[in-house]
Structure formats: structure tokens, C-alpha cells
Amino acid sequence: MTLSIGIVGLPNVGKSTLFNALTKGSVQTENYPFCTIDPSIGVVAVPDARLTQLAALSHSKKVIPAIVEFVDIAGLVKGASRGEGLGNQFLATIREVDAIAQVVRVFDDEDVIHVNGAVDPAHDIDIINLELILADIQTVMKRLGSIEKEVRSGSNDAVVLQGALKKILPILEAGKLARVARLDEKELELVGGLHLLTMKPCMYVLNKKSSAYNIHEHGDIRWDALKRFLEDAGAYWVEVDAGVEDELKDISGDESHEFRRELGVIESGVNEMIKTGYALLGLISYFTTGEKETRAWTIVDGSTAPVAAGVIHTDFMKKFIRAETIHWEKLVAAGTWSKAKEQGKVRTEGKDYIVQDGDVMEFRHS
């Protein structure tokens, strides 16, 4: 299972630099708006220290991590919903991703142009969100205009969808995101077909800069406004120094740690962003481990054991009998799978078992 996260934001806030750091790739990052026009796509590994411990336990020849796909989308500007600044193309690309990572600049630097002339993160977020809202209003109104005939024909799905859209439209018109609408499971399923931009889960990536004036480090009123927005929205957010992460992307081990210490960026903001994105998508990992390989398998949180088995092979789900399961920490503590079984720590679970993040599993099938 590979789901995608679109990296969006105003022009020139560090999106492409961040994408380079994420994917250890190279796309243009010049200091002017609209440098990136075609979306770049990169598949990145989800950092997971549990894999290393399980691989050591099993003496695995290969280690295969979970992955997430990131899409670098060119900068949006005010008026994008009306097609300004290549807006239609950018909005179409956002519509195709599963979640959004909105990059927000939180540093002042006269040498780095800001498209609006001044750094104001909360205002920047308002601009992006408004363009997404306006685009969704167009989508909702267009669908409401075409659905009446289906409703009159007696389509139950059309009736449900029409009701859901009538809930969403006033929310959008009030300047709020569609995802705050209270919809039931069926309504969510039908609305999902419209790929509304403001229904997508969103995280905020606060791009700071080493040696610059970072607003959150100085009690700046702009930080107070941004923090208040993030807290009120209950938003996922991470801090990243995209420039530092890009510089360090090809350096590993002790040398990387030394550079980080000198720059005052001890923890990898990129790793935190990847893990937060994984959680944002509602994903968890379970593991299989052995001498051949230790692997993280991606499933949606709340998946049953047969569904988890089906990620390995569809036949495993169809012919599922049972799963032998142990939490990874208990397996590491036991030392081997056989010892864990002897100690009674390996459980046998059936079709109704809800797989937990960190489970190590072996499946039995017919």
C-alpha cells in the first residue's frame, strides 16, 4: 500500500528544498516563484528503529521499510482557484494526492524573496486554505447542479450525496474547511468520489532556517498567531530546517551527527515529517521477520488480520485461517520466535483480530 502526500505552499517557502532532503533527489530550487512546474514524485522510507532490532534478532539478509510517496507541487498563489499562477494545473495535482503537507516559512531573511513581501505564517496559511476552499466551492456547486436529475430518478446514493453536499457548501462559504462537516460513513464514502481538497488530511511543516531570525525563537507575535491556529485546528505539525536537511542528505553516521551538533539541529526534521505523514494518513506497520528478510507492512489503522495478510498476497486474505502474533518488544526480549512461543508470548488470533502497530505476525492459510 502506497499513499501519497502532496507538498504545497506559497512560492519560495522551501518546498523543493524540502523535497530534495526527503528523497535525496535533485529538483530545481532557484530563488524565484514557479521554478517547479511539473510535480516531482519521490518514494521515501519511513524511519523505524524497530526494523533494525528485529533484523538483528533474525540475522536478516534484507531489511525492507514501509514507504510513503511525496509529491512536490509548485507554489500556489492568491487567485489560483481562478487559474492564476498556473493554479488550475496545481490544484488538479493536489486533488490526486491522499493528504497535504503545507510548508510554511517561519524565518525572516532579506536574501530570500517572499511572494507577499513579508513573512506572516498564519496569513500564508489563510491564502492557501482560501484557494482550496474556493476550488471546492466550485466543485460542490457543479455537482449539486448536475445531481438533481439522479435524485428525481430515485437513486438513493444521489439523495445521500446531495444531502452531504448541502451540509458542506455553507461550511465552505463560511471560509471553513470541508473536513469539519459532520458526515456519516455513507456520506463520507460518496463525497470521497469528488476528491475535495479541504477534505484531505493536512499537516503543517514549519520551515525554519539556521542562523536566521526564526519567529518561534523570539516570542514574535506572528508565532503566537500561528501557534493559536495550529492548536485551535488540532493540527499535525512539525518543525524542519529544509536547508540544513538538504545539505545533510548525503552525509551519514558520525559525520552527520557532528554537523547537526554544529548547526544546532540535533534531530532530523525530515524523519519526523515522514513519520508524522504516515500517521496523518492513518497508517500503521506490522512486521514479518526471518533470515531472508525483515519487513514492515503498511496497513490502515483498524485493519483485521485477514486484511493485513492480504497486503502480502491476496490469497492470504481469501484463505486466511489464523495469525500467530507477538508485539515486537516481547519478541526482542525473548530472543527468538521459538523461545517466545515456549514462554507463551506468541498468541493465536482469528479473523476478527485488529492488528496493532508493532505486531510481528506469521499467517496460516489453507
FENWO-V817094 format. One record per residue. N is the residue number from 0. RES is the residue in one letter. PSI is psi as a letter, one per 30 degrees, with the letter a starting at -180 (* if undefined). OMEGA is omega in whole degrees, -180 to 180 (NA if undefined). Layout:
n=N res=RES psi=PSI omega=OMEGA
n=N res=RES psi=PSI omega=OMEGA
This chain:
n=0 res=M psi=k omega=178
n=1 res=T psi=j omega=177
n=2 res=L psi=l omega=-172
n=3 res=S psi=k omega=177
n=4 res=I psi=k omega=179
n=5 res=G psi=k omega=178
n=6 res=I psi=j omega=-177
n=7 res=V psi=l omega=178
n=8 res=G psi=l omega=175
n=9 res=L psi=l omega=176
n=10 res=P psi=k omega=169
n=11 res=N psi=h omega=177
n=12 res=V psi=g omega=177
n=13 res=G psi=g omega=-177
n=14 res=K psi=e omega=-176
n=15 res=S psi=e omega=175
n=16 res=T psi=e omega=178
n=17 res=L psi=e omega=179
n=18 res=F psi=e omega=176
n=19 res=N psi=e omega=-179
n=20 res=A psi=e omega=179
n=21 res=L psi=e omega=-171
n=22 res=T psi=f omega=-176
n=23 res=K psi=h omega=-179
n=24 res=G psi=a omega=-179
n=25 res=S psi=j omega=170
n=26 res=V psi=l omega=-176
n=27 res=Q psi=k omega=180
n=28 res=T psi=h omega=-179
n=29 res=E psi=l omega=-174
n=30 res=N psi=h omega=173
n=31 res=Y psi=l omega=-177
n=32 res=P psi=l omega=175
n=33 res=F psi=g omega=175
n=34 res=C psi=e omega=-180
n=35 res=T psi=j omega=-179
n=36 res=I psi=e omega=177
n=37 res=D psi=k omega=-178
n=38 res=P psi=k omega=174
n=39 res=S psi=k omega=-177
n=40 res=I psi=k omega=178
n=41 res=G psi=k omega=178
n=42 res=V psi=k omega=-175
n=43 res=V psi=l omega=178
n=44 res=A psi=k omega=176
n=45 res=V psi=j omega=-179
n=46 res=P psi=k omega=-176
n=47 res=D psi=j omega=-178
n=48 res=A psi=f omega=-180
n=49 res=R psi=e omega=180
n=50 res=L psi=e omega=-178
n=51 res=T psi=e omega=-179
n=52 res=Q psi=e omega=179
n=53 res=L psi=e omega=179
n=54 res=A psi=e omega=178
n=55 res=A psi=e omega=179
n=56 res=L psi=e omega=-175
n=57 res=S psi=f omega=-175
n=58 res=H psi=h omega=-175
n=59 res=S psi=k omega=177
n=60 res=K psi=f omega=-179
n=61 res=K psi=k omega=174
n=62 res=V psi=k omega=-177
n=63 res=I psi=j omega=-177
n=64 res=P psi=l omega=169
n=65 res=A psi=l omega=-178
n=66 res=I psi=l omega=173
n=67 res=V psi=k omega=179
n=68 res=E psi=k omega=176
n=69 res=F psi=k omega=180
n=70 res=V psi=k omega=178
n=71 res=D psi=j omega=-176
n=72 res=I psi=k omega=-177
n=73 res=A psi=l omega=-172
n=74 res=G psi=k omega=174
n=75 res=L psi=l omega=176
n=76 res=V psi=l omega=175
n=77 res=K psi=k omega=-178
n=78 res=G psi=g omega=-179
n=79 res=A psi=e omega=-179
n=80 res=S psi=f omega=176
n=81 res=R psi=g omega=177
n=82 res=G psi=g omega=-179
n=83 res=E psi=k omega=179
n=84 res=G psi=h omega=-177
n=85 res=L psi=g omega=-172
n=86 res=G psi=e omega=-178
n=87 res=N psi=e omega=-180
n=88 res=Q psi=e omega=-178
n=89 res=F psi=e omega=-180
n=90 res=L psi=e omega=177
n=91 res=A psi=e omega=179
n=92 res=T psi=e omega=178
n=93 res=I psi=e omega=-179
n=94 res=R psi=f omega=-176
n=95 res=E psi=f omega=-177
n=96 res=V psi=l omega=-177
n=97 res=D psi=f omega=-180
n=98 res=A psi=l omega=-176
n=99 res=I psi=k omega=169
n=100 res=A psi=j omega=-176
n=101 res=Q psi=j omega=-179
n=102 res=V psi=k omega=-177
n=103 res=V psi=k omega=-180
n=104 res=R psi=k omega=-179
n=105 res=V psi=g omega=178
n=106 res=F psi=k omega=173
n=107 res=D psi=k omega=176
n=108 res=D psi=j omega=-178
n=109 res=E psi=f omega=-178
n=110 res=D psi=f omega=-180
n=111 res=V psi=j omega=-175
n=112 res=I psi=k omega=169
n=113 res=H psi=k omega=-173
n=114 res=V psi=f omega=180
n=115 res=N psi=g omega=176
n=116 res=G psi=f omega=180
n=117 res=A psi=k omega=-179
n=118 res=V psi=k omega=177
n=119 res=D psi=i omega=-171
n=120 res=P psi=e omega=-179
n=121 res=A psi=e omega=178
n=122 res=H psi=e omega=178
n=123 res=D psi=e omega=179
n=124 res=I psi=e omega=179
n=125 res=D psi=e omega=-179
n=126 res=I psi=e omega=-179
n=127 res=I psi=e omega=-177
n=128 res=N psi=e omega=179
n=129 res=L psi=e omega=179
n=130 res=E psi=e omega=177
n=131 res=L psi=e omega=179
n=132 res=I psi=e omega=-179
n=133 res=L psi=e omega=178
n=134 res=A psi=e omega=180
n=135 res=D psi=e omega=177
n=136 res=I psi=e omega=178
n=137 res=Q psi=e omega=-179
n=138 res=T psi=e omega=-177
n=139 res=V psi=e omega=-179
n=140 res=M psi=e omega=178
n=141 res=K psi=e omega=-179
n=142 res=R psi=e omega=177
n=143 res=L psi=e omega=180
n=144 res=G psi=f omega=-176
n=145 res=S psi=f omega=-171
n=146 res=I psi=f omega=-174
n=147 res=E psi=e omega=-180
n=148 res=K psi=e omega=179
n=149 res=E psi=e omega=178
n=150 res=V psi=e omega=-179
n=151 res=R psi=f omega=-180
n=152 res=S psi=f omega=177
n=153 res=G psi=g omega=179
n=154 res=S psi=j omega=-179
n=155 res=N psi=e omega=179
n=156 res=D psi=e omega=180
n=157 res=A psi=e omega=178
n=158 res=V psi=e omega=-179
n=159 res=V psi=e omega=-180
n=160 res=L psi=e omega=179
n=161 res=Q psi=e omega=179
n=162 res=G psi=e omega=179
n=163 res=A psi=e omega=-179
n=164 res=L psi=e omega=178
n=165 res=K psi=f omega=172
n=166 res=K psi=e omega=-174
n=167 res=I psi=e omega=-173
n=168 res=L psi=e omega=180
n=169 res=P psi=f omega=176
n=170 res=I psi=e omega=178
n=171 res=L psi=e omega=-178
n=172 res=E psi=f omega=176
n=173 res=A psi=g omega=178
n=174 res=G psi=g omega=180
n=175 res=K psi=l omega=-178
n=176 res=L psi=k omega=-176
n=177 res=A psi=f omega=-176
n=178 res=R psi=f omega=176
n=179 res=V psi=f omega=179
n=180 res=A psi=k omega=179
n=181 res=R psi=j omega=-178
n=182 res=L psi=k omega=176
n=183 res=D psi=l omega=-173
n=184 res=E psi=e omega=-180
n=185 res=K psi=e omega=179
n=186 res=E psi=e omega=179
n=187 res=L psi=e omega=180
n=188 res=E psi=e omega=-177
n=189 res=L psi=e omega=178
n=190 res=V psi=f omega=180
n=191 res=G psi=f omega=180
n=192 res=G psi=f omega=179
n=193 res=L psi=f omega=179
n=194 res=H psi=h omega=179
n=195 res=L psi=k omega=-175
n=196 res=L psi=e omega=-176
n=197 res=T psi=g omega=170
n=198 res=M psi=f omega=-176
n=199 res=K psi=k omega=174
n=200 res=P psi=k omega=-174
n=201 res=C psi=k omega=171
n=202 res=M psi=l omega=-180
n=203 res=Y psi=k omega=-179
n=204 res=V psi=j omega=-177
n=205 res=L psi=j omega=-176
n=206 res=N psi=j omega=178
n=207 res=K psi=l omega=-179
n=208 res=K psi=k omega=178
n=209 res=S psi=k omega=176
n=210 res=S psi=f omega=177
n=211 res=A psi=l omega=176
n=212 res=Y psi=j omega=179
n=213 res=N psi=k omega=-169
n=214 res=I psi=f omega=-178
n=215 res=H psi=f omega=-180
n=216 res=E psi=f omega=-173
n=217 res=H psi=g omega=179
n=218 res=G psi=h omega=-177
n=219 res=D psi=k omega=-179
n=220 res=I psi=f omega=177
n=221 res=R psi=e omega=177
n=222 res=W psi=e omega=179
n=223 res=D psi=e omega=-180
n=224 res=A psi=e omega=-180
n=225 res=L psi=e omega=-179
n=226 res=K psi=e omega=179
n=227 res=R psi=e omega=178
n=228 res=F psi=e omega=-177
n=229 res=L psi=e omega=-179
n=230 res=E psi=e omega=180
n=231 res=D psi=e omega=-179
n=232 res=A psi=f omega=-175
n=233 res=G psi=h omega=-170
n=234 res=A psi=l omega=165
n=235 res=Y psi=k omega=175
n=236 res=W psi=l omega=179
n=237 res=V psi=l omega=174
n=238 res=E psi=k omega=-180
n=239 res=V psi=k omega=168
n=240 res=D psi=j omega=-173
n=241 res=A psi=e omega=-179
n=242 res=G psi=e omega=179
n=243 res=V psi=e omega=-179
n=244 res=E psi=e omega=178
n=245 res=D psi=e omega=179
n=246 res=E psi=e omega=-175
n=247 res=L psi=f omega=-172
n=248 res=K psi=f omega=-179
n=249 res=D psi=g omega=-180
n=250 res=I psi=k omega=-178
n=251 res=S psi=l omega=174
n=252 res=G psi=b omega=-175
n=253 res=D psi=e omega=-179
n=254 res=E psi=e omega=178
n=255 res=S psi=e omega=179
n=256 res=H psi=e omega=-180
n=257 res=E psi=e omega=177
n=258 res=F psi=e omega=179
n=259 res=R psi=e omega=179
n=260 res=R psi=e omega=-180
n=261 res=E psi=e omega=-178
n=262 res=L psi=f omega=180
n=263 res=G psi=g omega=179
n=264 res=V psi=i omega=-172
n=265 res=I psi=e omega=-178
n=266 res=E psi=k omega=179
n=267 res=S psi=j omega=176
n=268 res=G psi=e omega=179
n=269 res=V psi=e omega=178
n=270 res=N psi=e omega=180
n=271 res=E psi=e omega=179
n=272 res=M psi=e omega=180
n=273 res=I psi=e omega=-179
n=274 res=K psi=e omega=178
n=275 res=T psi=e omega=177
n=276 res=G psi=e omega=178
n=277 res=Y psi=e omega=178
n=278 res=A psi=e omega=179
n=279 res=L psi=e omega=-180
n=280 res=L psi=f omega=179
n=281 res=G psi=h omega=-175
n=282 res=L psi=k omega=172
n=283 res=I psi=l omega=180
n=284 res=S psi=k omega=164
n=285 res=Y psi=l omega=-171
n=286 res=F psi=k omega=162
n=287 res=T psi=k omega=-177
n=288 res=T psi=k omega=179
n=289 res=G psi=a omega=-177
n=290 res=E psi=e omega=-179
n=291 res=K psi=e omega=-180
n=292 res=E psi=l omega=166
n=293 res=T psi=k omega=-171
n=294 res=R psi=k omega=172
n=295 res=A psi=k omega=179
n=296 res=W psi=k omega=-176
n=297 res=T psi=k omega=175
n=298 res=I psi=l omega=174
n=299 res=V psi=k omega=178
n=300 res=D psi=k omega=-178
n=301 res=G psi=g omega=-179
n=302 res=S psi=k omega=177
n=303 res=T psi=l omega=-180
n=304 res=A psi=e omega=178
n=305 res=P psi=e omega=178
n=306 res=V psi=e omega=178
n=307 res=A psi=e omega=179
n=308 res=A psi=e omega=-179
n=309 res=G psi=f omega=177
n=310 res=V psi=e omega=177
n=311 res=I psi=e omega=178
n=312 res=H psi=k omega=-177
n=313 res=T psi=e omega=179
n=314 res=D psi=e omega=180
n=315 res=F psi=e omega=179
n=316 res=M psi=e omega=-178
n=317 res=K psi=e omega=-174
n=318 res=K psi=g omega=-177
n=319 res=F psi=k omega=174
n=320 res=I psi=e omega=-180
n=321 res=R psi=l omega=176
n=322 res=A psi=k omega=171
n=323 res=E psi=k omega=-167
n=324 res=T psi=k omega=173
n=325 res=I psi=k omega=176
n=326 res=H psi=k omega=-172
n=327 res=W psi=e omega=-179
n=328 res=E psi=e omega=179
n=329 res=K psi=e omega=178
n=330 res=L psi=e omega=179
n=331 res=V psi=e omega=180
n=332 res=A psi=e omega=-180
n=333 res=A psi=e omega=177
n=334 res=G psi=e omega=176
n=335 res=T psi=l omega=178
n=336 res=W psi=e omega=-178
n=337 res=S psi=e omega=178
n=338 res=K psi=e omega=179
n=339 res=A psi=e omega=178
n=340 res=K psi=e omega=178
n=341 res=E psi=e omega=-179
n=342 res=Q psi=g omega=178
n=343 res=G psi=g omega=-178
n=344 res=K psi=f omega=178
n=345 res=V psi=k omega=-178
n=346 res=R psi=l omega=171
n=347 res=T psi=k omega=-176
n=348 res=E psi=k omega=-178
n=349 res=G psi=a omega=-172
n=350 res=K psi=f omega=-176
n=351 res=D psi=f omega=-176
n=352 res=Y psi=k omega=176
n=353 res=I psi=j omega=-177
n=354 res=V psi=k omega=-180
n=355 res=Q psi=k omega=176
n=356 res=D psi=k omega=179
n=357 res=G psi=f omega=175
n=358 res=D psi=k omega=168
n=359 res=V psi=k omega=-169
n=360 res=M psi=k omega=167
n=361 res=E psi=k omega=-175
n=362 res=F psi=k omega=174
n=363 res=R psi=k omega=-179
n=364 res=H psi=l omega=-177
n=365 res=S psi=* omega=NA
